[in-house]
Amino acid sequence: MSEEKMNVDESAASAEELQALCDDLSELVAEQSENDTLDESVLMEALDGYRDILRLDESFKEAHFGIAYVCGMLGLFGEAAEELNLLSELEDTPSERTLSMRAALEQLIVEAGGVEEDVTMTDASSLLIQQGESWEASPQFAAVLAEIFDRFDEDGDSGLCRQELDAFHKVVNGTPMEDPTFSFITSNFELDTKGNLALAGFVGLYSSQAAGDVAEVLKDLKQLGYNEKL
């Protein structure tokens, strides 16, 4: 495999030829995995192969998927996240496959005991997980939203009243919340028994916004003191 993996003329590589190379690398990893012989040397060989393919076509999505998968297996979570971010930029809307790999990567990070400093969150696929036809906040995004919620829940009653929402809105937008915005939020997102915005409603609000305008969400997070690594 390694002797012939890049036996393609760089100036004439077609999409079919590049796909065939990706398929060979995927089969190599799958075969070794089935035989319980998958080790770091095999993964590194596959990683080098995928990188060679990107030298021929840096936008070839299948190679980016391959690198993300292999880096995840190697514990290189920052590199895996970077590849998924690149894939999201190549796609008009993050595909189900990208979102599934993002969720799998987050699970690997949890199992490994934490998040590497290099894992960045820069797009909707970083913040959301698809559940059927709906979108939910990823565990990391939900944890950040809970921190923000607690920061503005001044009386500690687990609900954001109008005054607390105004204080929040001043930080992210510079002005108190307008009445139509308040009415929309309290009509469409979960409230507590007092009619104040519950944590679940706050998370739902930002999950909905991230699905439609992730740039605005990232702007708010920056105003609140978070960077792209959350």
C-alpha positions in Angstrom: 0.0 0.0 0.0 2.6 2.6 1.0 4.7 2.0 -2.1 1.8 2.8 -4.5 -0.5 5.0 -2.5 0.4 8.2 -4.3 1.0 6.7 -7.8 -1.0 9.5 -9.4 0.3 12.3 -11.6 -0.1 15.5 -9.6 -1.0 17.5 -12.7 -3.7 15.0 -13.9 -5.3 13.7 -10.7 -9.0 13.3 -11.2 -11.7 13.3 -8.5 -12.1 9.6 -9.2 -8.4 8.9 -8.7 -8.3 10.8 -5.4 -11.4 9.1 -4.2 -9.8 5.7 -5.0 -6.8 6.7 -2.9 -9.0 7.7 0.0 -10.9 4.4 -0.3 -7.6 2.5 -0.2 -6.6 4.3 3.0 -10.0 3.7 4.6 -9.9 0.0 3.7 -6.4 -0.2 5.2 -7.6 1.3 8.5 -10.8 -0.8 8.5 -9.0 -4.1 7.7 -6.4 -3.5 10.5 -9.1 -2.6 12.9 -11.1 -5.8 12.1 -8.0 -7.9 12.6 -7.2 -6.1 15.9 -3.8 -5.1 14.4 -4.6 -1.4 14.2 -1.7 0.5 15.8 -0.2 4.0 15.7 2.1 3.2 12.7 -0.9 2.2 10.6 -2.8 5.3 11.6 0.2 7.5 10.8 0.6 5.9 7.4 -3.1 6.7 6.7 -2.6 10.2 8.0 0.4 10.8 5.7 -1.6 9.4 2.8 -4.6 11.7 3.4 -2.2 14.7 3.7 -0.6 13.7 0.4 -4.1 13.7 -1.2 -4.7 17.3 0.0 -1.4 18.3 -1.6 -3.1 17.4 -4.9 -6.4 19.0 -4.0 -6.6 20.9 -0.8 -10.4 21.1 -1.0 -11.0 17.3 -1.4 -13.5 16.7 1.4 -13.0 12.9 1.7 -9.3 13.5 2.7 -10.4 16.0 5.3 -12.8 13.5 6.7 -10.1 10.9 6.8 -7.7 13.2 8.6 -10.3 14.1 11.2 -11.1 10.5 11.8 -7.5 9.4 12.1 -6.5 12.3 14.3 -9.4 11.5 16.6 -8.1 7.9 16.8 -4.6 9.2 17.6 -5.9 11.6 20.3 -4.9 14.6 18.2 -8.2 16.4 19.0 -7.1 19.8 18.1 -6.1 18.7 14.6 -9.3 16.7 14.2 -11.4 19.8 15.2 -9.5 21.9 12.8 -10.3 19.5 9.9 -14.0 19.6 10.8 -13.9 23.4 10.9 -12.4 23.3 7.4 -15.0 20.9 6.2 -17.8 23.2 7.5 -16.2 26.1 5.5 -16.2 23.9 2.4 -19.9 23.1 2.9 -22.7 25.6 2.5 -24.4 24.0 5.5 -22.6 21.5 7.8 -23.5 18.1 6.6 -24.9 15.3 8.8 -21.6 13.5 8.4 -19.6 16.5 9.7 -22.0 17.0 12.6 -21.8 13.3 13.5 -18.1 13.3 13.4 -18.1 16.5 15.6 -20.3 14.6 18.1 -18.0 11.6 18.0 -15.0 13.8 18.5 -16.6 15.4 21.6 -17.3 12.0 23.0 -13.6 10.9 22.4 -12.5 14.1 24.2 -14.8 13.3 27.2 -13.5 9.8 27.4 -10.0 11.1 27.3 -10.7 13.2 30.3 -10.8 16.7 28.9 -10.5 19.1 26.1 -7.2 20.0 24.5 -6.4 23.7 24.4 -6.2 23.6 20.6 -9.8 22.5 20.1 -11.6 25.5 18.6 -15.3 26.2 18.2 -15.9 28.5 15.2 -19.1 27.3 13.4 -22.5 25.9 13.9 -21.2 22.3 13.8 -19.0 23.1 16.7 -21.8 24.4 18.9 -24.7 22.1 18.0 -25.5 18.4 17.7 -28.3 17.2 15.5 -31.0 15.1 17.2 -33.3 13.8 14.6 -34.7 16.8 12.8 -33.8 19.2 15.7 -30.6 20.8 16.9 -29.3 20.7 20.5 -26.4 22.5 22.1 -23.2 20.4 22.3 -22.1 19.5 25.9 -19.4 22.1 25.8 -21.7 24.9 24.4 -24.4 23.9 27.0 -21.9 24.2 29.8 -20.8 27.7 28.7 -24.4 28.8 28.4 -25.1 27.5 32.0 -22.1 29.6 33.2 -23.5 32.7 31.5 -27.0 32.0 32.9 -25.7 31.7 36.4 -23.7 34.9 36.0 -26.8 36.9 35.3 -29.2 35.1 37.6 -28.4 37.6 40.4 -31.0 36.4 42.9 -30.1 32.7 42.3 -33.7 31.6 41.7 -32.8 29.6 38.5 -34.7 32.0 36.3 -33.9 35.2 34.4 -36.4 37.9 35.1 -36.9 41.0 32.9 -34.3 43.0 34.9 -31.7 40.2 34.6 -32.4 39.8 30.9 -31.9 43.5 30.5 -28.6 43.3 32.3 -27.5 40.5 30.0 -28.7 42.3 26.9 -26.7 45.4 27.9 -23.5 43.4 28.0 -24.0 41.8 24.6 -25.8 44.6 22.7 -25.2 47.7 24.7 -28.9 48.4 25.5 -31.7 46.9 27.6 -33.9 44.3 25.9 -36.7 45.8 23.8 -40.3 44.7 24.5 -40.9 42.8 21.3 -37.7 40.8 21.9 -38.7 40.0 25.4 -42.2 39.0 24.3 -40.7 36.7 21.6 -38.4 35.0 24.0 -41.0 34.4 26.7 -43.5 33.2 24.2 -41.2 30.7 22.5 -38.7 29.3 25.1 -39.1 27.5 28.3 -40.1 29.5 31.4 -40.1 28.6 35.1 -43.2 28.7 37.3 -42.7 32.4 37.9 -42.7 33.2 34.2 -39.0 33.9 34.0 -36.7 32.4 31.4 -35.4 29.0 32.6 -32.0 27.6 31.9 -33.5 25.2 29.4 -35.1 28.1 27.7 -31.8 30.1 27.6 -30.0 27.1 26.1 -32.8 26.7 23.6 -32.7 30.4 22.6 -29.0 30.2 21.8 -29.2 26.8 20.1 -31.9 28.2 17.8 -29.8 31.3 17.1 -26.7 29.3 16.5 -28.5 27.2 13.9 -29.5 30.4 12.0 -26.8 33.0 12.7 -23.7 31.5 14.3 -21.7 34.7 13.7 -24.0 36.6 16.0 -23.7 33.9 18.7 -19.9 34.0 18.5 -20.1 37.8 18.8 -22.1 37.5 22.0 -19.8 34.9 23.4 -16.8 37.2 22.7 -18.6 40.1 24.5 -19.1 37.8 27.5 -15.4 36.9 27.7 -15.1 33.7 25.7 -12.9 33.1 22.7 -13.3 30.5 19.9 -12.0 27.8 22.2 -14.9 28.5 24.6 
